[in-house]
């Protein structure tokens, strides 16, 4: 079985007209008799810091506890079921309306490979 892996770069998004975010994408394939792909996106408030901080954020595993004060949680997309969940395990949380807007923007990004 051949699996094509594409590394996505960080996504810079503004929601709610003023909330600047950095989204760090990650994907994981589960091949235990069926194909299931988990795409997760770590969410950080973008305070326009230096590149070194972005590199450190990209290198963090989603399983690690994040002590970054700008970390706002993780959104997980599961397919083929196409379900999603938001884990608000950061020091800041998104509102329901912010999550809805962010999910719409991430889906648009996922459906437009030229943005990767």
Secondary structure, DSSP 8 states (H G I E B T S, - for coil): ----------EEEEETTTEEEEEEEEEEEEESSSEEEEEEEEEEE-----HHHHHHHHHS-TTS----TTEEEEEEEEETTTEEEEE--SSS---HHHHHHHHHHHHHHHT-GGG-
